[in-house]
Amino acid sequence: MIFKFLTPIFILFFATYSSAQSEKLDYKNLLIGKWEYNIAYDTIAVVDDGKNRSENFFFTDMKISKDKIKISDYNEKLDGHWELKNYNQLFIYLKNKKVLKYSITTLDNENIELQIFGFPIPTLGFKRK
């Protein structure tokens, strides 16, 4: 008797869970590739070093592979790895121990908009190379 009651609940739970995992995988697959800064976004990102200090940081290119990322500005190239949390939060862990934290506000095959946590509007935009 109890199995008849719990079976639909388990099915609903697993369907919801697998749907969320599928959406996260879609986001991950869309992120992979080469991206260049879209001049329509003229702002600077804020970097968190884990000690409640921040500094301005700007990058013009991103190359994202399955688990690694390379970002560069006009003078410097930085390597690291990336992670998606809650399918729309992008964390970039740089080898210099700095962490870039963004919300993904738009992601499709051609464009990505990143918003710094706490900012009301997207602050960086990139287009696929």
DSSP file with accessible surface (Angstrom, degrees, kcal/mol):
  #  RESIDUE AA STRUCTURE BP1 BP2  ACC     N-H-->O    O-->H-N    N-H-->O    O-->H-N    TCO  KAPPA ALPHA  PHI   PSI    X-CA   Y-CA   Z-CA
    1    1 A M     >        0   0  191      0, 0.0     4,-1.1     0, 0.0     3,-0.2   0.000 360.0 360.0 360.0 -46.2    0.0    0.0    0.0
    2    2 A I  H  >  +     0   0  107      1,-0.2     4,-2.5     2,-0.2     5,-0.2   0.833 360.0  59.4 -67.0 -31.2    2.7    2.5    0.9
    3    3 A F  H  > S+     0   0  154      1,-0.2     4,-2.2     2,-0.2    -1,-0.2   0.868 100.8  54.7 -65.8 -35.7    4.6    1.6   -2.3
    4    4 A K  H  4 S+     0   0  170     -3,-0.2    -1,-0.2     1,-0.2    -2,-0.2   0.857 112.6  44.1 -64.2 -33.2    1.7    2.7   -4.4
    5    5 A F  H  X S+     0   0  139     -4,-1.1     4,-0.6     1,-0.1    -2,-0.2   0.896 117.6  42.6 -77.2 -41.2    1.7    6.1   -2.6
    6    6 A L  H  X S+     0   0   53     -4,-2.5     4,-2.6     1,-0.2     5,-0.2   0.761  97.0  75.6 -80.6 -25.8    5.5    6.6   -2.7
    7    7 A T  H  X S+     0   0   68     -4,-2.2     4,-2.5     1,-0.2     5,-0.2   0.933  96.6  46.1 -56.5 -49.3    6.1    5.4   -6.3
    8    8 A P  H  > S+     0   0   78      0, 0.0     4,-2.4     0, 0.0    -1,-0.2   0.890 112.2  52.7 -63.1 -32.7    4.7    8.6   -8.0
    9    9 A I  H  X S+     0   0   86     -4,-0.6     4,-2.5     2,-0.2    -2,-0.2   0.933 110.5  46.7 -66.8 -45.1    6.7   10.8   -5.5
   10   10 A F  H  X S+     0   0  111     -4,-2.6     4,-2.7     2,-0.2     5,-0.3   0.917 112.2  50.5 -62.5 -42.2    9.9    8.9   -6.4
   11   11 A I  H  X S+     0   0  111     -4,-2.5     4,-2.3    -5,-0.2     5,-0.2   0.935 111.8  47.5 -61.9 -44.7    9.2    9.2  -10.1
   12   12 A L  H  X S+     0   0  117     -4,-2.4     4,-2.3    -5,-0.2     5,-0.2   0.924 112.1  50.3 -62.9 -43.2    8.5   12.9   -9.8
   13   13 A F  H  X S+     0   0  121     -4,-2.5     4,-2.6     1,-0.2    -2,-0.2   0.949 113.1  44.5 -60.5 -50.1   11.7   13.5   -7.8
   14   14 A F  H  X S+     0   0  123     -4,-2.7     4,-2.6     1,-0.2     5,-0.2   0.878 112.5  52.1 -66.7 -35.0   14.0   11.6  -10.3
   15   15 A A  H  X S+     0   0   52     -4,-2.3     4,-1.9    -5,-0.3    -1,-0.2   0.926 112.6  45.3 -66.1 -42.4   12.4   13.3  -13.3
   16   16 A T  H  X S+     0   0   87     -4,-2.3     4,-2.1    -5,-0.2    -2,-0.2   0.929 114.1  48.9 -65.6 -44.9   13.0   16.7  -11.7
   17   17 A Y  H  X S+     0   0  131     -4,-2.6     4,-2.1    -5,-0.2    -2,-0.2   0.937 112.4  46.9 -62.2 -46.1   16.5   15.9  -10.7
   18   18 A S  H  X S+     0   0   68     -4,-2.6     4,-2.2     1,-0.2    -1,-0.2   0.865 109.7  54.8 -68.1 -31.5   17.4   14.5  -14.2
   19   19 A S  H  X S+     0   0   72     -4,-1.9     4,-2.2    -5,-0.2    -1,-0.2   0.927 109.0  47.3 -65.5 -43.3   15.9   17.5  -15.8
   20   20 A A  H  X S+     0   0   51     -4,-2.1     4,-2.2     2,-0.2    -2,-0.2   0.905 112.2  50.0 -65.3 -40.2   18.1   19.9  -13.8
   21   21 A Q  H  X S+     0   0   85     -4,-2.1     4,-2.2     1,-0.2    -2,-0.2   0.898 109.9  51.3 -64.9 -38.3   21.2   17.8  -14.5
   22   22 A S  H  X S+     0   0   62     -4,-2.2     4,-2.3     2,-0.2    -2,-0.2   0.910 109.4  49.7 -65.1 -41.4   20.3   17.9  -18.2
   23   23 A E  H  X S+     0   0   75     -4,-2.2     4,-2.2     2,-0.2    -2,-0.2   0.911 110.6  50.1 -65.1 -40.4   20.0   21.7  -18.2
   24   24 A K  H  X S+     0   0   57     -4,-2.2     4,-2.5     2,-0.2    -2,-0.2   0.920 110.2  50.3 -64.1 -40.7   23.3   22.1  -16.4
   25   25 A L  H  X S+     0   0   96     -4,-2.2     4,-2.6     1,-0.2    -2,-0.2   0.906 108.2  52.9 -64.7 -39.4   25.0   19.8  -19.0
   26   26 A D  H  X S+     0   0   87     -4,-2.3     4,-2.1     2,-0.2    -1,-0.2   0.921 110.0  48.3 -60.7 -44.4   23.4   21.9  -21.8
   27   27 A Y  H  X S+     0   0   45     -4,-2.2     4,-1.9     2,-0.2    -2,-0.2   0.927 111.0  50.7 -61.4 -44.6   24.9   25.1  -20.2
   28   28 A K  H  X S+     0   0   82     -4,-2.5     4,-1.2     1,-0.2    -2,-0.2   0.930 111.1  48.1 -60.0 -45.4   28.3   23.4  -19.9
   29   29 A N  H  < S+     0   0   97     -4,-2.6    -1,-0.2     1,-0.2    -2,-0.2   0.868 110.2  52.0 -65.3 -35.6   28.3   22.3  -23.5
   30   30 A L  H  < S+     0   0   50     -4,-2.1    -1,-0.2     1,-0.2    -2,-0.2   0.841 105.9  55.7 -68.7 -31.5   27.3   25.8  -24.6
   31   31 A L  H  < S+     0   0    0     -4,-1.9    33,-0.3    -5,-0.2    -1,-0.2   0.829  83.8  99.5 -70.0 -30.8   30.2   27.4  -22.7
   32   32 A I     <  +     0   0   61     -4,-1.2     2,-0.3    -5,-0.1    33,-0.2  -0.358  66.7  51.5 -65.4 128.5   32.8   25.3  -24.4
   33   33 A G  E    S-A   64   0A  21     31,-2.3    31,-3.0    -2,-0.1     2,-0.5  -0.894  92.4 -49.3 142.9-169.1   34.6   27.2  -27.1
   34   34 A K  E     -A   63   0A 113     -2,-0.3    95,-2.6    95,-0.2     2,-0.4  -0.889  49.2-173.4-106.0 134.0   36.4   30.4  -27.8
   35   35 A W  E     -AB  62 128A   0     27,-3.2    27,-2.6    -2,-0.5     2,-0.4  -0.954   7.0-161.7-128.0 142.7   34.8   33.7  -26.8
   36   36 A E  E     -AB  61 127A  69     91,-3.0    91,-2.8    -2,-0.4    25,-0.2  -0.943  34.9 -92.3-125.1 149.7   35.8   37.3  -27.5
   37   37 A Y  E     - B   0 126A  25     23,-3.1     2,-0.7    -2,-0.4    89,-0.3  -0.272  32.4-137.2 -59.2 135.4   34.8   40.5  -25.7
   38   38 A N    >   -     0   0   36     87,-3.0     3,-2.5     1,-0.1    87,-0.3  -0.879   8.1-143.8 -96.2 117.0   31.8   42.2  -27.2
   39   39 A I  T 3  S+     0   0  130     -2,-0.7    -1,-0.1     1,-0.3    -2,-0.1   0.695  91.7  79.9 -59.6 -16.3   32.5   46.0  -27.2
   40   40 A A  T 3  S+     0   0   79      1,-0.1     2,-0.7     2,-0.0    -1,-0.3   0.742  86.4  66.0 -63.5 -20.1   28.8   46.7  -26.4
   41   41 A Y    <   +     0   0   49     -3,-2.5     2,-0.6    84,-0.2    84,-0.2  -0.897  64.8 176.1-104.5 109.8   29.7   45.9  -22.8
   42   42 A D        +     0   0  137     -2,-0.7     2,-0.3    82,-0.1    82,-0.1  -0.576  37.8 102.9-116.3  67.2   32.1   48.5  -21.5
   43   43 A T        -     0   0   53     -2,-0.6     2,-0.4    80,-0.4    -2,-0.1  -0.829  61.5-117.0-137.8 179.5   32.6   47.6  -17.9
   44   44 A I        -     0   0   87     -2,-0.3    14,-0.2    14,-0.1     2,-0.1  -0.948  23.0-129.5-124.3 139.9   35.2   46.0  -15.6
   45   45 A A  E     -C   57   0A   0     12,-2.1    12,-2.4    -2,-0.4     2,-0.5  -0.432  17.8-128.4 -82.7 161.4   34.8   42.9  -13.5
   46   46 A V  E     -C   56   0A  42     10,-0.2    55,-0.4    55,-0.2     2,-0.4  -0.946  18.2-146.1-113.2 132.1   35.7   42.7   -9.8
   47   47 A V  E     -C   55   0A   2      8,-2.5     8,-0.9    -2,-0.5     2,-0.5  -0.797   2.7-150.4-100.9 137.3   37.9   39.9   -8.6
   48   48 A D  E     -CD  54  99A  45     51,-1.8    51,-2.2    -2,-0.4     6,-0.2  -0.917   9.6-173.1-105.6 123.8   37.5   38.3   -5.2
   49   49 A D        -     0   0   35      4,-1.3    -1,-0.1    -2,-0.5     5,-0.1   0.288  50.9-106.4 -99.0  10.0   40.8   37.0   -3.6
   50   50 A G  S    S+     0   0   63      3,-0.3     4,-0.1    49,-0.1    -2,-0.1   0.481 105.9  86.8  83.4  -0.3   39.0   35.3   -0.7
   51   51 A K  S    S-     0   0  145      2,-0.3     3,-0.1     0, 0.0    -1,-0.1  -0.005 109.6 -99.8-120.5  26.8   40.1   37.9    1.8
   52   52 A N  S    S+     0   0  164      1,-0.2     2,-0.3     0, 0.0    -4,-0.0   0.729  90.6 115.3  61.6  21.5   37.2   40.4    1.3
   53   53 A R        -     0   0  147      2,-0.0    -4,-1.3     0, 0.0     2,-0.3  -0.887  44.7-169.8-112.6 154.9   39.4   42.5   -0.9
   54   54 A S  E     -C   48   0A  84     -2,-0.3     2,-0.3    -6,-0.2    -6,-0.2  -0.954   8.9-169.3-140.9 160.9   38.7   43.1   -4.6
   55   55 A E  E     -C   47   0A  90     -8,-0.9    -8,-2.5    -2,-0.3     2,-0.2  -0.964  35.1 -94.3-143.6 158.7   40.5   44.6   -7.6
   56   56 A N  E     +C   46   0A 116     -2,-0.3     2,-0.3   -10,-0.2   -10,-0.2  -0.530  43.1 178.7 -76.0 142.6   39.4   45.5  -11.0
   57   57 A F  E     -C   45   0A  26    -12,-2.4   -12,-2.1    -2,-0.2     2,-0.4  -0.991   8.3-175.9-147.1 137.7   40.0   43.0  -13.7
   58   58 A F        -     0   0   48     -2,-0.3     2,-0.4   -14,-0.2   -14,-0.1  -0.998   1.8-175.8-136.6 133.9   39.2   43.0  -17.4
   59   59 A F        -     0   0    0     -2,-0.4    14,-0.3    14,-0.1     3,-0.1  -0.989  14.9-167.9-134.0 148.0   39.6   40.2  -20.0
   60   60 A T  S    S+     0   0   11     12,-2.7   -23,-3.1    -2,-0.4     2,-0.3   0.633  71.5  37.5-106.0 -20.6   39.0   40.3  -23.7
   61   61 A D  E     -AE  36  72A  43     11,-1.8    11,-1.9   -25,-0.2     2,-0.4  -0.991  54.6-172.1-137.7 145.5   39.2   36.6  -24.6
   62   62 A M  E     -AE  35  71A   3    -27,-2.6   -27,-3.2    -2,-0.3     2,-0.5  -0.999   5.1-169.3-133.5 136.8   38.2   33.3  -23.1
   63   63 A K  E     -AE  34  70A 107      7,-2.6     7,-2.0    -2,-0.4     2,-0.5  -0.975  15.9-170.9-123.8 113.6   39.0   29.8  -24.3
   64   64 A I  E     +AE  33  69A   4    -31,-3.0   -31,-2.3    -2,-0.5     5,-0.2  -0.920   8.1 174.4-112.5 124.7   36.9   27.2  -22.4
   65   65 A S        -     0   0   50      3,-2.7   -34,-0.0    -2,-0.5    -2,-0.0  -0.440  57.3 -65.9-109.9-167.2   37.4   23.5  -22.6
   66   66 A K  S    S-     0   0  176      1,-0.2   -34,-0.1    -2,-0.2   -35,-0.0   0.868 124.6 -12.7 -52.6 -43.9   35.8   20.7  -20.7
   67   67 A D  S    S+     0   0   90     13,-0.1    15,-1.3    14,-0.0     2,-0.3   0.449 121.6  77.2-137.8  -4.2   37.2   21.7  -17.4
   68   68 A K  E     - F   0  81A 121     13,-0.2    -3,-2.7     2,-0.0     2,-0.3  -0.728  53.2-164.7-110.7 158.2   40.0   24.3  -18.1
   69   69 A I  E     -EF  64  80A   2     11,-2.3    11,-1.8    -2,-0.3     2,-0.4  -0.997   7.6-164.9-141.8 143.3   39.8   27.9  -19.0
   70   70 A K  E     -EF  63  79A 120     -7,-2.0    -7,-2.6    -2,-0.3     2,-0.3  -0.999  14.3-179.7-124.8 125.1   42.3   30.4  -20.5
   71   71 A I  E     -EF  62  78A   1      7,-2.6     7,-3.4    -2,-0.4     2,-0.3  -0.928   2.3-176.8-122.5 151.6   41.5   34.1  -20.2
   72   72 A S  E     -EF  61  77A  18    -11,-1.9   -12,-2.7    -2,-0.3   -11,-1.8  -0.997  14.4-166.9-147.1 150.3   43.5   37.0  -21.5
   73   73 A D        -     0   0   41      3,-2.3   -14,-0.1    -2,-0.3   -16,-0.0  -0.386  58.5 -72.5-112.2-159.1   43.5   40.7  -21.6
   74   74 A Y  S    S+     0   0  179     -2,-0.2     3,-0.1     1,-0.2   -15,-0.1   0.766 129.3  22.4 -71.8 -22.1   45.8   42.9  -23.7
   75   75 A N  S    S+     0   0  157      1,-0.2     2,-0.3     0, 0.0    -1,-0.2   0.679 118.6  42.8-115.9 -25.4   48.9   42.1  -21.7
   76   76 A E        -     0   0   99      2,-0.0    -3,-2.3     0, 0.0     2,-0.4  -0.950  52.6-152.1-137.2 146.2   48.5   38.9  -19.8
   77   77 A K  E     -F   72   0A 173     -2,-0.3     2,-0.4    -5,-0.2    -5,-0.2  -0.969  18.8-167.3-117.0 133.7   47.1   35.3  -20.2
   78   78 A L  E     -F   71   0A  22     -7,-3.4    -7,-2.6    -2,-0.4     2,-0.3  -0.959   4.4-155.3-124.4 140.8   45.8   33.4  -17.2
   79   79 A D  E     +F   70   0A  63     -2,-0.4    16,-2.5    -9,-0.2    17,-0.3  -0.777  30.7 121.4-109.9 156.8   45.0   29.8  -16.8
   80   80 A G  E     -FG  69  94A   6    -11,-1.8   -11,-2.3    -2,-0.3     2,-0.3  -0.944  49.9 -89.9-178.5-162.3   42.6   28.0  -14.5
   81   81 A H  E     -FG  68  93A  95     12,-2.0    12,-3.0    -2,-0.3     2,-0.3  -0.895  30.4-144.2-131.4 165.6   39.6   25.8  -14.2
   82   82 A W  E     - G   0  92A  15    -15,-1.3     2,-0.3    -2,-0.3    10,-0.2  -0.870   9.3-168.3-132.3 161.9   35.9   26.6  -14.1
   83   83 A E  E     - G   0  91A  80      8,-2.0     8,-2.6    -2,-0.3     2,-0.5  -0.994  15.6-139.0-149.5 143.2   32.8   25.2  -12.5
   84   84 A L  E     - G   0  90A   1     -2,-0.3     2,-0.4     6,-0.2     6,-0.2  -0.908  18.8-171.3-102.1 132.5   29.1   25.8  -12.8
   85   85 A K  E >> S- G   0  89A  73      4,-2.5     4,-1.8    -2,-0.5     3,-0.7  -0.982  74.7  -0.1-121.9 137.9   27.0   25.9   -9.7
   86   86 A N  T 34 S-     0   0  114     -2,-0.4     2,-1.1     1,-0.3    -1,-0.1   0.832 115.6 -86.0  53.7  32.5   23.2   26.0   -9.8
   87   87 A Y  T 34 S+     0   0   89      1,-0.2    -1,-0.3     2,-0.1     3,-0.0   0.189 127.8  53.7  57.3 -13.9   23.5   25.8  -13.6
   88   88 A N  T <4 S+     0   0   49     -2,-1.1    16,-3.4    -3,-0.7     2,-0.6   0.309  82.6  90.5-130.0  12.7   23.9   29.6  -14.0
   89   89 A Q  E  <  -GH  85 103A  48     -4,-1.8    -4,-2.5    14,-0.2     2,-0.6  -0.944  58.7-159.6-112.2 117.6   26.7   30.5  -11.7
   90   90 A L  E     -GH  84 102A   0     12,-2.4    12,-2.6    -2,-0.6     2,-0.5  -0.857   6.7-171.8-101.2 122.2   30.1   30.5  -13.3
   91   91 A F  E     -GH  83 101A  22     -8,-2.6    -8,-2.0    -2,-0.6     2,-0.6  -0.967   4.2-164.7-113.0 127.0   33.2   30.3  -11.0
   92   92 A I  E     -GH  82 100A   0      8,-2.7     8,-2.7    -2,-0.5     2,-0.8  -0.961   2.9-162.1-113.6 116.9   36.6   30.7  -12.6
   93   93 A Y  E     -GH  81  99A  51    -12,-3.0   -12,-2.0    -2,-0.6     6,-0.2  -0.878  13.0-157.2-101.8 105.6   39.5   29.6  -10.3
   94   94 A L  E >   -G   80   0A  10      4,-2.7     3,-1.5    -2,-0.8   -14,-0.3  -0.489  25.2-119.7 -83.5 154.5   42.7   31.1  -11.6
   95   95 A K  T 3  S+     0   0  159    -16,-2.5   -15,-0.1     1,-0.3    -1,-0.1   0.716 111.3  68.2 -66.5 -19.3   46.1   29.6  -10.9
   96   96 A N  T 3  S-     0   0   73    -17,-0.3    -1,-0.3     2,-0.1     3,-0.1   0.205 121.7-105.5 -85.1  17.4   47.1   32.9   -9.1
   97   97 A K  S <  S+     0   0  177     -3,-1.5     2,-0.3     1,-0.3    -2,-0.2   0.577  80.3 129.4  73.9  13.0   44.6   31.9   -6.4
   98   98 A K        -     0   0   44     -4,-0.1    -4,-2.7   -48,-0.0     2,-0.4  -0.719  45.2-149.6 -97.3 151.0   42.0   34.5   -7.5
   99   99 A V  E     -DH  48  93A  30    -51,-2.2   -51,-1.8    -2,-0.3     2,-0.5  -0.979   3.1-156.8-124.5 127.0   38.4   33.6   -8.1
  100  100 A L  E     - H   0  92A   0     -8,-2.7    -8,-2.7    -2,-0.4     2,-0.5  -0.902  14.0-164.9 -99.7 129.2   36.0   35.2  -10.6
  101  101 A K  E     + H   0  91A  70     -2,-0.5    16,-0.7   -55,-0.4     2,-0.3  -0.969  15.1 163.9-121.3 125.6   32.3   34.8   -9.7
  102  102 A Y  E     -IH 116  90A   1    -12,-2.6   -12,-2.4    -2,-0.5     2,-0.5  -0.976  33.9-136.9-137.1 152.5   29.5   35.5  -12.2
  103  103 A S  E     -IH 115  89A  25     12,-3.3    12,-2.8    -2,-0.3     2,-0.8  -0.901  28.8-131.2 -98.7 136.4   25.9   34.8  -12.8
  104  104 A I  E     +I  114   0A   6    -16,-3.4    10,-0.2    -2,-0.5     3,-0.1  -0.803  30.7 172.9 -89.0 113.1   25.2   33.9  -16.4
  105  105 A T  E     +     0   0A  54      8,-2.1     2,-0.4    -2,-0.8    -1,-0.2   0.782  69.9  17.4 -91.7 -30.6   22.3   36.1  -17.5
  106  106 A T  E     +I  113   0A  51      7,-1.1     7,-2.6     2,-0.0    -1,-0.3  -0.991  63.8 166.6-142.0 133.7   22.3   35.1  -21.2
  107  107 A L  E     +I  112   0A  21     -2,-0.4     2,-0.3     5,-0.2     5,-0.2  -0.917  14.8 137.7-148.5 118.9   23.9   32.1  -22.8
  108  108 A D        -     0   0   66      3,-2.4    -2,-0.0    -2,-0.3     0, 0.0  -0.809  68.7 -77.3-141.0-170.6   23.2   30.8  -26.3
  109  109 A N  S    S+     0   0   95     -2,-0.3     3,-0.1     1,-0.2    19,-0.0   0.723 127.9  29.8 -67.6 -20.0   25.3   29.5  -29.2
  110  110 A E  S    S+     0   0  106      1,-0.2    18,-2.2    17,-0.1     2,-0.3   0.687 119.5  34.5-111.6 -26.0   26.5   33.0  -30.1
  111  111 A N  E     - J   0 127A  59     16,-0.2    -3,-2.4   -76,-0.1     2,-0.4  -0.961  47.5-169.3-138.0 151.8   26.6   35.2  -27.0
  112  112 A I  E     -IJ 107 126A   1     14,-2.3    14,-2.7    -2,-0.3     2,-0.5  -0.995   7.2-164.1-138.5 133.9   27.2   35.1  -23.3
  113  113 A E  E     -IJ 106 125A  43     -7,-2.6    -8,-2.1    -2,-0.4    -7,-1.1  -0.987   8.7-163.6-117.2 129.3   26.4   37.8  -20.7
  114  114 A L  E     -IJ 104 124A   0     10,-3.2     9,-2.4    -2,-0.5    10,-2.2  -0.922   2.2-163.8-114.9 138.9   28.0   37.6  -17.3
  115  115 A Q  E     -I  103   0A  42    -12,-2.8   -12,-3.3    -2,-0.4     2,-0.2  -0.977  21.7-125.1-123.5 129.0   26.9   39.5  -14.3
  116  116 A I  E >   -I  102   0A  13     -2,-0.4     3,-2.3     5,-0.3   -14,-0.2  -0.487  44.2 -93.2 -68.2 138.9   29.0   40.0  -11.2
  117  117 A F  T 3  S+     0   0   72    -16,-0.7    -1,-0.1     1,-0.3   -16,-0.1  -0.290 112.6  19.1 -54.6 130.2   27.2   38.9   -8.0
  118  118 A G  T 3  S+     0   0   81      1,-0.3    -1,-0.3    -3,-0.1    -2,-0.1   0.269  95.5 115.3  93.3 -12.3   25.4   41.8   -6.4
  119  119 A F    <   -     0   0   87     -3,-2.3    -1,-0.3     1,-0.1     4,-0.1  -0.729  62.7-140.0 -91.1 142.8   25.4   44.0   -9.5
  120  120 A P  S    S+     0   0  117      0, 0.0    -1,-0.1     0, 0.0    -3,-0.0   0.694  80.0  38.0 -78.1 -17.3   22.0   44.8  -11.0
  121  121 A I  S    S-     0   0  107     -5,-0.1    -5,-0.3    -7,-0.0    -2,-0.1  -0.901  97.0 -84.7-130.9 158.2   22.9   44.5  -14.7
  122  122 A P        -     0   0   38      0, 0.0    -7,-0.3     0, 0.0     3,-0.1  -0.352  38.2-171.2 -58.7 141.2   25.2   42.2  -16.8
  123  123 A T        +     0   0    6     -9,-2.4     2,-0.4     1,-0.3   -80,-0.4   0.624  62.7  38.0-115.0 -17.6   28.7   43.6  -16.8
  124  124 A L  E     - J   0 114A   0    -10,-2.2   -10,-3.2   -82,-0.1     2,-0.4  -1.000  60.1-173.0-136.1 139.2   30.6   41.6  -19.3
  125  125 A G  E     - J   0 113A   0     -2,-0.4   -87,-3.0   -87,-0.3     2,-0.3  -0.992   3.9-177.3-133.2 138.7   29.4   40.3  -22.7
  126  126 A F  E     -BJ  37 112A   1    -14,-2.7   -14,-2.3    -2,-0.4     2,-0.3  -0.946  12.4-150.7-131.9 152.6   31.2   38.0  -25.1
  127  127 A K  E     -BJ  36 111A  88    -91,-2.8   -91,-3.0    -2,-0.3   -16,-0.2  -0.928  33.8 -99.0-120.7 151.2   30.5   36.6  -28.6
  128  128 A R  E      B   35   0A  49    -18,-2.2   -93,-0.3    -2,-0.3   -95,-0.0  -0.424 360.0 360.0 -69.9 137.6   31.7   33.3  -29.9
  129  129 A K              0   0  132    -95,-2.6   -95,-0.2    -2,-0.1    -1,-0.1  -0.521 360.0 360.0 -78.1 360.0   34.7   33.5  -32.2
